[in-house]
Amino acid sequence: MDHLVQLLQGVKLDLGEVDSWGWKVGGCQTFTVNSAYVQLRRDRVGEIFPVYSMLWRCNALPSALYTAWRVMENKIATRVSLVRRGVVVENSFCCLCGKEE
């Protein structure tokens, strides 16, 4: 995020020019979700983990890929994770067995 702020601080606007959109990340001029994802991951952890590249290249349903990505990022809304995020739930035990968190 700091990198984005630094990039935007260097932008100079000319009042007489027509405004246009441009994407200048990774040498491509066309925005893709993948190029944005790669850039965000690079800023966040300093390198791209090969497992993420392998995941997005899998021949699977997008919903399955998204769920796998959420598991890898520890973003699945389990009761324990909801409690950790401040969401009020009845209890943090498993809804299947009721014995473990």
N, C-alpha and C positions, 0 to 999 in steps of 0.2 A: 504494500500500500504506500509506503514511503517513497518507493521508486516511482510510482504513478504521480504522486504529488510533485516530486522533483521534475519529472518530465513536463508536467503542466505548467510549472513555474517558468519554464523556458519558452513558452509559446508566446509569440507576438502576433497581435491581430492588426490587420490593415483595414481601415474602414472602407476604402474604395474597392476592395476585392469581393468577388462573389464567394460565398461560403460553400465549402464542400467537405465531404467525409473522406477520410483516408485511414488506412491501416498499414503501419510500417513496422510490423513485428516479424522477425524471422525472415526478412527479405521478401515477403510476399505483400502484394498490394491489396489482396482480397481478404476480407475478414472471414475466418472460420471459427467455429466453436472450439475446435481442436487447437488452433493457434492461440486463442485466448487462454484455454486450459493449460497449455504448455507454459505460457508466460507466467500465469498465476502460480503454478507449481514451482517454477524456477525461482520466483521471487520468495516463495514461502519457505522452501527447504534447501535451496541452493543447487539442487540437481533433480533430474527427473528419474524416478524409480522405474526400472524396466517392467515391473509387475503391472504398473498402470498402462503402459504402452501395450502390453500383452492383453490386458483386459479389454481395452477398447477395440482391439483387432479381432476379438473372438466373434465367431459366427453364432450369435445368440440374439434373442429378443432384446430390444433396447430396455425394456422394463427389468429384465433379468440382469443386464449389465449395470443398470442404475442401482439395483438392489445390492449387487456385489460390491460396487463402488462405495455405497453407504456403509456396508459391513466393514470394508477396509478402512474407512475413515471414522469408524466408531460412531456413526450417526443414526443407527437404528433406534427407534423410539421405544425402547424397553421401559418397563416401569422404573427400573433403577436409574436409567439415563434421564427419564422425565423428572424424577425426584431431584437428581443432581442439577437439572436446569431450572428448578424452582416451580415445577408444575405440581399442583396439588392432586395427589392420587390417593385412593383408599388405603393401599399399602404397597410396598415395593416387592412383594413376593410374586413368584411365577404364577401366571394365571392358569397354567396347566396342572402343576403339582401342588402349588400353594405352600411349598416347604423351603424353597431356595429363592434367593434374590436373583 
